[in-house]
Amino acid sequence: MTDIDDKTDKILAQLSQEFIESARDQLDDIDNRIEDLEANKSTAEDVLIHIKRNIHNIKGQGATFGFPMTGRVAHMLEDYLINMEDSQTVNITDIRIYMQVMTDLLSTGDSLASDDPQGFLRSLPTGREAGFSSQETRDIAILLVMPSGLQRKMMATELLSCGFRVMRAYDSIEAVSVALDIVPNVVFVNYDMTPFNGRELSNVYAAIDELRDIRVVLLSSYGEGDERLQNLPDSVSVVKKDKNFMESIGELLIEWKIFGEIR
């Protein structure tokens, strides 16, 4: 090992340690805020603001400083909080489960003591239960690769009401890393994504053994005969973004038996 390599390793180790200390401080801050809420010294709204800010920081820095799994759990808590935005209560028990997992990851160098890390991640709280008591409740993970906005919020609300786990990716690169960690059952992706579009993302999934069987729904404004929608992988279905697109999505999910057996 050269002197440069040795110095680089020391710098990376120092940055990693600084991340650990910073993340622990932020988790402690969340815990203190929750205790204030339990003691009626703060409001749920104020506590959620602090939680979201701290969790977003951990999410963004985790992979950069060698803690990608910690960052993924923070991402999942961020999604959980977005999914619960219309709730009038804060489920402290669920939030503390996420916090304990991140604390454990920081203590073990980002290692999960599990033979099935994907299953473990998918076992974390969703915050929602199925809306139809006569329906079979299934562990279905949905990934939305869409820009923030009304359409994404509407889709998330509908999917959450079915009891599905909903996660979000904000660009096509993040959509690959999220899919590898979680292996969702279905991915909804806008055609017009960056830095590469939904068609290209579909081809990336098809080229990865672990992801090639994931159902992909490509949401597009282009007509059925448009050349941009030709020669897609077999796992990809196209839904046109028109006034009936939610009905079209529902029909696809029923066809794929995502809801289980309809009773």
VOLUMRO-330744 format. One line per 3 residues: number of its first residue (from 1); for each residue x, y, z of N, C-alpha, C. Coordinates in pm, 1 decimal. Layout:
BEGIN
NUM) X Y Z X Y Z X Y Z  ...
end
This chain:
BEGIN
1) 84.9 -119.6 0.0 0.0 0.0 0.0 88.4 124.6 0.0  58.1 217.9 -89.2 136.7 340.6 -97.5 94.0 438.0 10.2  176.4 539.8 30.1 142.2 644.0 127.5 11.1 711.8 91.6
4) -11.4 731.6 -39.8 -136.4 795.7 -84.0 -255.9 709.1 -48.9  -242.0 576.5 -74.4 -351.4 485.6 -40.3 -378.0 487.3 109.8  -271.4 488.1 189.0 -284.7 488.0 334.6 -355.9 614.4 382.0
7) -317.4 728.6 325.5 -381.3 855.5 362.5 -527.8 856.5 321.9  -554.7 801.8 201.6 -693.7 796.9 154.2 -779.9 712.2 245.9  -727.9 596.1 286.5 -802.8 508.6 376.7 -829.9 577.4 510.7
10) -731.7 650.5 559.5 -750.1 720.6 687.2 -856.0 828.9 675.7  -854.3 899.9 562.4 -954.8 1005.3 540.9 -1094.6 944.5 532.6  -1107.3 833.8 457.2 -1237.8 769.0 443.5 -1287.2 715.2 577.6
13) -1194.6 659.2 656.1 -1231.7 608.4 789.0 -1277.7 722.3 879.6  -1210.5 836.0 869.4 -1247.7 951.8 950.3 -1385.8 1003.2 910.2  -1410.5 1010.1 777.7 -1540.5 1057.1 729.2 -1651.9 961.1 771.5
16) -1620.8 832.0 765.9 -1718.8 732.4 807.7 -1752.6 747.8 955.5  -1651.0 768.5 1038.7 -1673.6 786.1 1181.5 -1752.1 913.3 1209.5  -1721.6 1019.3 1135.1 -1795.8 1144.4 1152.2 -1942.2 1126.0 1114.8
19) -1967.3 1045.3 1009.9 -2106.9 1016.8 973.4 -2177.0 942.3 1085.3  -2110.2 840.4 1141.6 -2170.3 763.1 1250.2 -2209.4 855.0 1365.9  -2116.9 941.8 1406.4 -2143.9 1031.5 1518.9 -2256.2 1129.1 1486.2
22) -2254.4 1181.9 1363.0 -2359.1 1275.6 1322.8 -2495.3 1206.6 1319.1  -2500.1 1084.9 1261.3 -2626.7 1013.0 1251.9 -2680.5 978.7 1390.0  -2592.3 938.9 1480.3 -2636.4 908.8 1616.8 -2691.5 1032.8 1685.3
25) -2627.1 1146.7 1662.6 -2677.2 1272.1 1719.6 -2816.8 1303.4 1666.3  -2835.5 1280.6 1537.3 -2965.3 1310.3 1477.4 -3073.1 1213.6 1526.9  -3037.3 1087.7 1545.3 -3133.3 992.1 1601.3 -3165.0 1025.6 1746.6
28) -3066.0 1070.3 1821.9 -3089.9 1114.5 1960.2 -3183.8 1234.6 1962.3  -3164.5 1325.9 1867.0 -3251.0 1443.2 1859.0 -3395.3 1401.3 1832.7  -3412.8 1302.3 1742.4 -3547.8 1251.9 1714.7 -3607.9 1192.5 1841.7
31) -3528.3 1113.3 1914.2 -3578.6 1050.0 2035.9 -3619.4 1154.5 2139.1  -3540.0 1259.8 2151.4 -3574.0 1367.0 2245.2 -3702.6 1437.3 2203.6  -3718.7 1458.7 2074.5 -3841.1 1523.6 2025.1 -3963.9 1436.5 2052.4
34) -3947.7 1305.4 2035.5 -4058.9 1214.6 2062.0 -4094.4 1215.6 2210.8  -3992.9 1218.6 2295.2 -4019.5 1226.0 2439.2 -4094.0 1354.5 2474.7  -4059.2 1465.3 2408.2 -4131.9 1590.8 2430.8 -4278.1 1575.8 2388.8
37) -4299.7 1504.5 2276.2 -4436.6 1482.7 2229.6 -4513.8 1399.0 2330.5  -4450.8 1294.1 2382.9 -4517.4 1206.7 2479.6 -4548.3 1281.8 2608.9  -4466.4 1382.3 2640.8 -4488.5 1461.2 2762.5 -4574.3 1583.8 2735.7
40) -4632.6 1590.6 2615.0 -4717.3 1703.2 2575.2 -4642.5 1837.0 2579.4  -4511.3 1831.3 2552.3 -4431.6 1952.9 2547.2 -4410.8 2001.7 2404.2  -4462.1 1925.9 2308.4 -4446.4 1962.4 2168.3 -4565.6 1909.1 2091.2
43) -4580.4 1954.8 1968.0 -4691.4 1909.0 1883.9 -4640.3 1805.7 1783.8  -4732.1 1723.5 1733.3 -4695.6 1623.1 1634.1 -4637.3 1689.4 1510.1  -4693.5 1801.6 1470.8 -4644.1 1871.0 1351.4 -4498.2 1912.9 1367.0
46) -4464.8 1972.6 1482.0 -4326.3 2015.8 1505.5 -4230.8 1896.2 1509.5  -4275.0 1787.5 1573.7 -4189.9 1668.8 1584.5 -4163.4 1609.7 1446.8  -4265.9 1602.1 1363.6 -4249.2 1544.5 1230.1 -4154.7 1627.5 1144.0
49) -4158.4 1756.6 1160.1 -4066.2 1843.1 1085.4 -3921.3 1806.6 1118.3  -3892.5 1791.0 1248.0 -3755.7 1756.3 1290.3 -3718.3 1615.8 1244.0  -3812.4 1522.2 1254.1 -3783.4 1385.4 1211.0 -3750.6 1382.4 1061.9
52) -3833.2 1448.0 981.9 -3811.9 1446.1 836.8 -3678.2 1509.0 799.4  -3643.3 1618.8 867.3 -3516.6 1686.6 836.4 -3397.9 1596.3 868.5  -3399.3 1536.0 987.5 -3287.3 1451.5 1027.9 -3277.4 1324.8 943.9
55) -3391.8 1264.4 916.2 -3391.6 1141.3 837.8 -3345.7 1168.1 695.4  -3384.1 1279.8 640.0 -3340.1 1314.1 503.8 -3188.1 1328.7 498.7  -3130.4 1385.2 602.4 -2984.5 1398.8 608.2 -2915.8 1262.2 613.8
58) -2967.9 1172.9 698.0 -2910.0 1039.1 708.6 -2924.2 964.4 577.0  -3039.6 976.2 515.2 -3063.3 911.1 385.8 -2960.8 957.4 282.2  -2939.8 1088.0 274.1 -2851.3 1141.7 172.1 -2705.2 1109.6 193.8
61) -2665.3 1094.6 319.1 -2523.2 1075.7 350.4 -2483.7 929.2 367.3  -2581.7 841.2 388.1 -2551.0 701.9 419.3 -2461.2 634.2 317.1  -2503.8 631.2 191.5 -2425.9 563.3 87.7 -2293.3 633.8 63.9
64) -2293.0 766.3 72.9 -2170.3 842.9 47.8 -2059.6 804.1 143.9  -2094.8 775.6 268.9 -1993.3 748.1 371.0 -1987.1 600.3 409.4  -2031.9 513.0 318.8 -2014.8 370.1 339.6 -2121.4 302.4 422.6
67) -2240.6 363.0 433.3 -2350.9 303.9 509.0 -2477.3 301.2 422.4  -2473.2 228.9 309.3 -2587.8 228.8 217.7 -2714.3 168.6 278.7  -2699.7 65.1 363.7 -2818.1 4.3 423.7 -2883.2 99.1 523.8
70) -2802.1 172.7 599.4 -2856.8 273.4 690.5 -2932.7 378.8 610.8  -2874.0 420.5 499.4 -2941.3 517.5 413.2 -3071.5 463.4 356.4  -3073.2 332.8 323.0 -3196.2 273.9 268.8 -3306.3 270.6 373.5
73) -3272.1 234.6 498.2 -3373.6 232.9 603.3 -3426.1 374.9 627.2  -3336.3 473.7 623.9 -3380.6 613.4 636.8 -3473.3 650.6 522.6  -3441.1 605.4 401.9 -3527.6 629.7 285.3 -3665.7 568.8 310.2
76) -3669.1 447.1 364.4 -3796.6 380.8 389.0 -3877.3 453.4 496.3  -3808.4 506.6 599.0 -3879.6 585.2 699.9 -3932.2 714.7 638.1  -3854.2 774.9 550.0 -3899.6 896.0 482.1 -4026.4 867.0 402.1
79) -4026.8 755.0 329.6 -4146.3 716.4 254.8 -4263.1 689.1 348.5  -4234.3 621.2 458.6 -4338.6 592.3 557.9 -4404.4 722.3 604.4  -4322.5 822.7 635.0 -4376.1 949.8 684.5 -4457.0 1021.4 576.4
82) -4412.2 1012.9 451.5 -4490.1 1071.3 341.5 -4623.5 998.5 329.4  -4620.1 866.1 342.5 -4743.6 787.4 332.1 -4842.9 821.9 442.4  -4791.5 869.6 556.2 -4877.6 899.7 670.5 -4910.9 1047.7 682.7
85) -4881.4 1124.8 579.6 -4899.0 1270.6 590.1 -5042.6 1312.0 618.0  -5138.7 1232.0 570.5 -5278.2 1270.0 591.7 -5332.7 1219.3 724.8  -5246.7 1154.7 805.0 -5290.5 1103.5 934.5 -5282.5 1213.4 1039.9
88) -5372.6 1208.4 1134.1 -5374.3 1308.7 1241.1 -5291.2 1264.9 1362.3  -5233.2 1144.8 1354.7 -5155.9 1093.7 1467.5 -5016.2 1051.9 1420.2  -4925.6 1038.5 1514.8 -4790.9 991.4 1486.8 -4776.5 854.3 1552.6
91) -4743.7 752.1 1474.6 -4724.9 618.5 1529.9 -4581.8 608.6 1582.1  -4565.5 639.3 1707.8 -4432.8 644.7 1768.6 -4366.7 507.5 1768.2  -4445.8 403.2 1789.8 -4389.2 267.8 1791.7 -4322.4 235.2 1659.2
94) -4389.5 263.7 1548.5 -4332.8 237.3 1415.8 -4204.0 316.4 1394.4  -4207.1 443.7 1429.3 -4089.9 528.7 1407.8 -3971.6 475.8 1489.2  -3997.8 431.6 1610.1 -3889.2 380.7 1693.9 -3832.6 249.0 1639.9
97) -3914.0 171.5 1572.1 -3861.8 49.3 1508.7 -3758.1 86.9 1404.1  -3790.6 184.0 1320.4 -3695.1 230.1 1219.4 -3568.7 285.5 1285.5  -3587.0 363.5 1390.2 -3471.8 423.6 1458.5 -3380.9 317.1 1518.7
100) -3441.6 212.0 1577.1 -3361.2 105.7 1637.5 -3280.8 31.4 1531.6  -3342.7 7.6 1415.7 -3270.8 -59.8 1307.0 -3151.3 24.4 1262.2  -3171.1 155.1 1246.1 -3060.2 241.5 1205.4 -2951.4 246.5 1311.9
103) -2991.4 250.0 1438.1 -2894.0 248.6 1547.7 -2810.9 120.8 1544.0  -2877.5 7.4 1522.9 -2807.2 -120.4 1514.9 -2711.6 -123.7 1395.6  -2755.0 -69.0 1282.8 -2669.9 -66.8 1164.1 -2545.3 18.4 1187.1
106) -2562.0 130.9 1252.6 -2447.5 216.4 1282.7 -2348.7 146.0 1375.7  -2401.0 62.7 1464.6 -2315.1 -6.5 1561.4 -2243.1 -126.3 1500.2  -2298.9 -180.4 1390.6 -2241.8 -301.6 1331.1 -2174.2 -275.2 1197.1
109) -2145.2 -149.2 1168.3 -2079.2 -118.5 1041.8 -2167.5 -139.1 922.0  -2298.6 -117.1 937.7 -2397.8 -126.2 830.6 -2432.3 -270.2 795.0  -2408.7 -361.7 886.1 -2435.5 -503.1 860.4 -2566.8 -544.8 924.8
112) -2651.5 -612.5 845.1 -2776.0 -666.9 897.4 -2755.1 -814.0 930.7  -2783.7 -852.2 1052.8 -2770.7 -992.3 1094.2 -2892.2 -1069.8 1044.7  -2900.6 -1085.9 912.1 -3014.9 -1153.5 852.7 -2971.1 -1225.3 725.8
115) -3023.6 -1347.7 707.7 -2994.7 -1421.7 585.6 -3078.0 -1370.8 469.3  -3176.2 -1286.4 500.7 -3268.1 -1236.2 398.0 -3285.1 -1085.6 416.0  -3184.5 -1004.7 377.9 -3194.7 -859.2 399.0 -3313.5 -796.7 326.8
118) -3346.8 -846.9 208.3 -3462.3 -792.9 136.4 -3590.8 -819.4 213.9  -3603.5 -941.8 265.0 -3722.2 -973.9 344.5 -3727.9 -892.4 471.8  -3610.3 -870.7 533.8 -3606.5 -791.2 655.7 -3652.2 -648.0 627.5
121) -3599.9 -587.7 521.7 -3638.9 -450.8 487.6 -3788.6 -443.2 459.4  -3839.6 -542.9 391.2 -3982.0 -541.6 356.9 -4071.2 -572.7 476.4  -4010.0 -616.3 587.3 -4088.4 -642.4 708.7 -4106.8 -517.3 793.9
124) -4035.3 -409.7 760.8 -4047.8 -286.2 838.6 -4187.2 -227.7 823.0  -4234.4 -150.9 920.3 -4373.6 -103.8 917.7 -4407.5 -23.5 792.8  -4528.9 -44.4 744.0 -4579.1 32.4 629.2 -4669.6 146.1 673.7
127) -4732.7 129.7 791.1 -4823.7 233.4 838.7 -4964.2 220.9 786.3  -4986.6 126.4 696.7 -5119.7 109.9 639.1 -5159.9 -36.5 641.7  -5290.3 -57.4 651.6 -5346.2 -191.2 638.4 -5441.1 -190.5 519.3
130) -5469.7 -308.7 469.2 -5559.7 -317.9 354.7 -5694.6 -256.2 386.8  -5752.1 -187.7 288.4 -5877.9 -117.7 309.8 -6000.3 -205.5 297.6  -5984.1 -330.0 249.6 -6098.3 -418.0 229.3 -6079.4 -543.2 313.3
133) -6154.7 -553.4 422.8 -6131.8 -659.9 520.5 -6152.9 -797.9 462.1  -6234.4 -812.3 355.5 -6259.8 -942.7 297.2 -6148.7 -986.3 203.1  -6056.8 -895.3 173.4 -5947.2 -926.6 82.6 -5828.1 -985.3 157.2
136) -5755.5 -1071.8 87.9 -5633.0 -1128.3 141.3 -5527.8 -1017.8 151.2  -5465.2 -1001.7 270.0 -5358.4 -903.8 286.6 -5226.8 -967.3 242.9  -5156.3 -903.9 148.6 -5035.3 -961.3 92.1 -4920.9 -861.0 105.3
139) -4800.1 -917.8 114.9 -4681.8 -833.3 124.6 -4639.9 -792.5 -16.8  -4695.3 -683.2 -63.0 -4669.8 -635.4 -198.8 -4597.1 -501.6 -191.2  -4480.3 -496.5 -253.6 -4401.0 -372.8 -254.8 -4413.8 -306.8 -391.7
142) -4448.3 -180.3 -389.9 -4464.9 -101.4 -512.1 -4362.2 10.8 -511.4  -4292.8 28.8 -622.7 -4196.4 137.8 -637.4 -4249.6 236.8 -739.7  -4261.9 363.0 -698.7 -4304.9 470.1 -788.2 -4182.5 548.9 -832.3
145) -4154.9 547.1 -962.0 -4043.8 623.9 -1018.4 -4106.4 738.3 -1096.4  -4135.7 842.7 -1023.7 -4211.7 953.7 -1079.4 -4169.6 1082.3 -1010.0  -4179.5 1196.4 -1078.2 -4153.3 1323.5 -1009.3 -4263.8 1350.5 -908.4
148) -4231.5 1426.8 -804.5 -4333.7 1460.8 -705.8 -4440.8 1544.7 -772.1  -4562.7 1525.7 -728.5 -4672.4 1600.4 -787.1 -4804.6 1531.8 -760.0  -4912.3 1587.0 -815.0 -5046.9 1537.8 -787.6 -5065.4 1394.4 -835.3
151) -5012.3 1362.0 -953.5 -5031.9 1228.2 -1009.1 -4968.2 1122.5 -920.9  -4844.7 1147.7 -875.4 -4778.1 1050.9 -788.9 -4852.1 1037.3 -656.7  -4897.4 1148.4 -601.3 -4969.1 1143.6 -474.4 -5098.9 1065.4 -487.9
154) -5170.1 1085.5 -600.1 -5295.3 1015.3 -622.7 -5271.3 864.6 -633.4  -5167.2 826.8 -709.0 -5136.1 685.3 -723.2 -5096.6 624.1 -589.4  -5012.9 694.1 -512.9 -4968.6 642.5 -383.5 -5087.3 621.6 -289.9
157) -5179.8 716.7 -288.4 -5297.5 706.2 -201.9 -5380.3 583.9 -236.4  -5402.3 560.4 -366.5 -5480.6 445.3 -409.1 -5411.4 314.5 -373.3  -5281.6 308.0 -396.0 -5206.8 185.1 -368.8 -5197.0 157.3 -218.7
160) -5178.5 263.6 -140.0 -5173.3 247.5 5.5 -5306.4 197.2 60.1  -5416.0 242.4 0.7 -5548.1 201.1 47.3 -5571.0 51.6 24.9  -5491.5 -8.3 -63.0 -5499.6 -152.2 -87.5 -5407.7 -230.6 5.7
163) -5335.8 -160.0 93.4 -5247.8 -226.2 188.4 -5109.2 -253.3 135.6  -5074.9 -198.4 18.4 -4943.0 -221.6 -38.8 -4838.1 -133.0 26.4  -4712.6 -179.0 25.0 -4599.4 -96.3 66.1 -4562.3 -8.2 -51.8
166) -4551.4 121.3 -29.8 -4519.9 214.5 -138.1 -4389.0 285.7 -108.2  -4295.3 274.4 -203.6 -4169.5 347.0 -195.4 -4156.1 435.2 -318.4  -4065.2 531.4 -310.0 -4047.8 627.4 -418.0 -3900.9 637.8 -456.3
169) -3877.3 657.4 -584.5 -3743.8 691.2 -633.7 -3758.5 819.1 -714.4  -3662.3 908.5 -697.4 -3677.8 1041.2 -754.4 -3605.3 1058.0 -887.3  -3525.5 958.1 -926.6 -3468.3 956.5 -1060.4 -3440.7 811.1 -1096.2
172) -3401.2 786.4 -1220.4 -3386.7 648.5 -1267.2 -3266.6 577.7 -1207.2  -3163.4 651.2 -1168.9 -3048.9 587.9 -1103.0 -3089.1 536.8 -965.0  -3156.9 620.0 -888.1 -3203.6 576.3 -756.5 -3299.5 458.9 -770.1
175) -3376.4 454.9 -879.9 -3472.4 346.3 -900.9 -3404.0 211.7 -913.7  -3281.3 209.4 -963.9 -3207.0 83.9 -974.6 -3161.4 37.9 -836.5  -3104.3 127.7 -757.5 -3053.6 88.7 -625.4 -3167.1 48.4 -532.4
178) -3280.2 120.7 -538.0 -3394.4 83.5 -453.4 -3445.1 -55.0 -492.0  -3456.6 -80.3 -621.1 -3507.7 -209.3 -667.7 -3416.1 -324.3 -625.3  -3285.7 -302.9 -629.8 -3192.2 -407.0 -588.8 -3203.6 -437.1 -439.7
181) -3230.4 -335.3 -359.2 -3242.4 -355.1 -214.6 -3374.7 -419.7 -176.2  -3482.1 -382.0 -243.5 -3616.0 -423.9 -202.8 -3673.3 -533.1 -292.8  -3638.5 -532.0 -419.3 -3697.8 -616.6 -524.0 -3850.3 -605.0 -518.5
184) -3901.8 -491.7 -565.0 -4046.6 -469.4 -559.7 -4121.9 -565.0 -651.1  -4250.4 -583.5 -622.7 -4334.3 -665.6 -708.9 -4369.8 -592.9 -837.8  -4392.9 -461.9 -824.7 -4431.6 -381.1 -940.7 -4360.2 -247.0 -933.9
187) -4314.8 -199.8 -1049.2 -4256.0 -66.3 -1060.3 -4340.4 15.8 -1157.0  -4382.9 132.0 -1113.3 -4448.4 228.7 -1201.4 -4345.8 336.1 -1235.3  -4320.1 357.2 -1363.6 -4218.0 454.1 -1401.6 -4270.0 545.6 -1511.9
190) -4250.0 674.6 -1493.1 -4279.7 771.4 -1598.1 -4181.0 753.8 -1712.9  -4229.6 765.8 -1834.8 -4138.2 758.2 -1948.7 -4033.2 867.7 -1938.3  -4076.7 988.2 -1907.7 -3985.1 1103.0 -1907.1 -3920.1 1118.2 -1769.9
193) -3817.5 1035.2 -1746.2 -3739.3 1045.9 -1624.2 -3595.5 1081.1 -1660.0  -3519.3 1121.4 -1559.2 -3378.1 1153.8 -1580.1 -3293.5 1070.6 -1484.5  -3165.5 1049.6 -1510.4 -3090.2 1090.0 -1629.2 -3113.8 1000.1 -1749.8
196) -3186.0 886.1 -1731.7 -3228.9 810.0 -1848.7 -3377.1 778.4 -1833.2  -3445.7 761.3 -1946.9 -3591.4 756.0 -1943.7 -3644.7 619.5 -1898.6  -3777.5 613.3 -1887.4 -3841.7 492.8 -1836.7 -3819.4 371.3 -1924.2
199) -3814.1 390.2 -2054.8 -3785.9 277.5 -2144.8 -3645.8 221.4 -2116.0  -3550.3 309.9 -2101.4 -3413.4 266.1 -2074.1 -3403.7 199.0 -1936.7  -3477.4 251.5 -1838.9 -3478.7 189.1 -1706.6 -3535.2 47.2 -1716.0
202) -3639.2 29.6 -1796.2 -3697.9 -103.1 -1815.2 -3595.3 -199.4 -1872.4  -3515.5 -152.5 -1965.0 -3412.1 -236.8 -2023.9 -3301.6 -269.4 -1923.4  -3270.6 -173.7 -1834.3 -3172.1 -199.8 -1729.4 -3222.4 -311.1 -1637.6
205) -3348.7 -301.6 -1594.2 -3405.8 -406.7 -1509.8 -3398.5 -542.1 -1579.7  -3432.6 -544.0 -1708.7 -3435.0 -669.5 -1783.2 -3296.0 -731.5 -1797.0  -3192.5 -648.5 -1784.0 -3055.3 -697.1 -1798.7 -2995.7 -747.7 -1667.3
208) -3067.4 -728.8 -1555.9 -3018.9 -770.6 -1424.1 -3097.2 -893.9 -1380.0  -3028.0 -1004.3 -1356.7 -3095.0 -1130.6 -1325.3 -3197.0 -1116.1 -1212.6  -3159.4 -1044.7 -1108.6 -3244.7 -1034.4 -990.3 -3370.0 -950.3 -1015.0
211) -3366.9 -866.9 -1118.4 -3477.1 -772.6 -1140.7 -3556.9 -798.5 -1268.5  -3511.1 -891.4 -1351.0 -3571.5 -902.4 -1483.3 -3717.8 -946.9 -1482.4  -3762.3 -1011.5 -1374.0 -3900.6 -1058.9 -1367.8 -3995.0 -960.1 -1300.2
214) -3942.1 -845.6 -1255.7 -4028.1 -744.6 -1193.4 -4126.5 -690.9 -1297.5  -4251.5 -679.9 -1258.0 -4351.2 -618.0 -1345.5 -4325.4 -467.6 -1351.7  -4316.0 -414.1 -1470.6 -4292.5 -271.1 -1489.0 -4409.7 -211.2 -1565.7
217) -4465.5 -104.2 -1512.3 -4571.6 -30.2 -1580.4 -4512.5 101.0 -1626.6  -4502.6 118.2 -1757.6 -4445.1 238.9 -1816.6 -4557.5 337.6 -1843.9  -4555.0 449.4 -1773.0 -4658.7 552.0 -1786.6 -4613.8 652.5 -1891.7
220) -4693.5 665.3 -1998.1 -4649.4 746.4 -2112.1 -4765.0 825.4 -2170.7  -4731.2 940.2 -2225.4 -4829.3 1021.4 -2297.6 -4829.6 988.9 -2446.6  -4738.9 901.6 -2490.0 -4727.5 868.6 -2631.9 -4834.5 768.8 -2673.4
223) -4872.1 773.1 -2799.0 -4972.0 681.6 -2851.8 -4920.5 539.2 -2860.6  -5013.0 444.8 -2871.6 -4978.6 302.6 -2869.8 -4879.4 265.2 -2979.7  -4889.0 328.1 -3097.1 -4802.6 292.6 -3208.5 -4671.3 368.2 -3213.0
226) -4645.6 453.2 -3113.4 -4523.1 533.5 -3114.8 -4400.5 442.6 -3108.1  -4300.3 473.8 -3190.6 -4180.5 389.7 -3197.4 -4106.2 382.3 -3064.3  -4123.8 483.4 -2977.3 -4057.3 482.8 -2847.7 -4113.1 376.5 -2753.6
229) -4228.7 320.5 -2790.6 -4292.3 220.1 -2706.6 -4285.3 80.5 -2768.3  -4203.3 64.4 -2870.4 -4192.4 -64.6 -2937.7 -4074.6 -144.6 -2880.7  -4083.8 -277.6 -2897.0 -3975.2 -369.7 -2859.5 -3933.2 -356.3 -2713.3
232) -4032.0 -345.7 -2627.1 -4005.5 -339.1 -2483.3 -3986.9 -480.8 -2427.9  -3919.0 -494.8 -2313.9 -3908.1 -627.8 -2250.7 -4045.8 -685.3 -2220.2  -4054.3 -817.3 -2215.1 -4183.5 -883.2 -2192.8 -4247.1 -846.1 -2059.2
235) -4165.4 -805.7 -1962.7 -4216.5 -773.1 -1828.6 -4278.5 -633.8 -1821.5  -4275.9 -560.1 -1931.9 -4320.2 -420.0 -1932.2 -4457.4 -406.9 -1997.3  -4546.3 -334.3 -1930.4 -4676.1 -297.3 -1986.7 -4683.6 -145.5 -1993.2
238) -4747.7 -94.2 -2096.6 -4759.7 51.0 -2115.1 -4900.4 95.5 -2078.9  -4910.0 199.5 -1999.1 -5038.8 260.6 -1966.5 -5032.5 407.0 -2009.7  -5129.7 446.0 -2089.8 -5133.1 584.0 -2137.8 -5185.6 674.5 -2027.8
241) -5120.7 788.6 -2009.7 -5161.6 884.0 -1906.5 -5277.4 968.8 -1959.5  -5396.9 913.2 -1944.9 -5517.0 984.7 -1984.5 -5615.1 981.4 -1868.1  -5737.6 1019.2 -1891.6 -5834.4 1029.0 -1781.8 -5869.1 892.4 -1721.6
244) -5839.9 785.0 -1795.8 -5874.6 651.0 -1748.2 -5753.7 572.6 -1699.0  -5640.7 641.2 -1675.3 -5518.9 564.9 -1647.9 -5525.2 487.4 -1516.2  -5595.7 538.4 -1414.8 -5605.4 464.6 -1288.6 -5687.5 337.2 -1307.0
247) -5791.4 343.6 -1389.1 -5869.7 223.6 -1417.8 -5785.2 121.0 -1492.4  -5702.4 169.1 -1585.3 -5614.8 78.8 -1661.0 -5514.6 11.4 -1568.5  -5462.3 87.3 -1472.8 -5367.5 30.4 -1376.3 -5436.3 -76.2 -1291.3
250) -5557.6 -47.7 -1245.7 -5632.5 -144.2 -1165.7 -5656.1 -274.2 -1241.7  -5688.7 -262.9 -1369.8 -5711.0 -382.3 -1451.1 -5583.4 -465.9 -1463.6  -5468.9 -398.6 -1479.0 -5342.0 -469.8 -1488.0 -5312.1 -544.8 -1359.0
253) -5331.6 -477.8 -1244.2 -5302.1 -540.4 -1115.7 -5391.5 -660.8 -1090.3  -5516.8 -651.4 -1134.9 -5608.2 -765.7 -1121.1 -5562.9 -879.5 -1212.9  -5525.4 -844.6 -1335.4 -5477.8 -945.8 -1430.7 -5355.1 -1018.5 -1377.2
256) -5266.2 -946.2 -1308.8 -5144.4 -1006.0 -1254.5 -5168.1 -1073.0 -1119.7  -5292.8 -1067.6 -1069.7 -5329.1 -1126.7 -940.6 -5248.8 -1065.0 -824.4  -5217.2 -937.1 -837.7 -5144.7 -865.9 -731.4 -5231.6 -856.5 -605.6
259) -5363.5 -853.4 -624.2 -5454.0 -844.2 -508.8 -5478.8 -980.8 -445.3  -5419.0 -1085.1 -498.7 -5453.1 -1220.3 -453.5 -5579.2 -1263.3 -524.2  -5648.9 -1356.6 -464.4 -5773.4 -1403.7 -524.3 -5886.4 -1309.1 -483.0
262) -5952.3 -1249.0 -581.7 -6063.9 -1158.5 -554.0 -6182.6 -1238.3 -504.2  -6237.2 -1196.2 -387.4 -6351.6 -1266.0 -329.9 -6469.1 -1170.2 -316.8
end
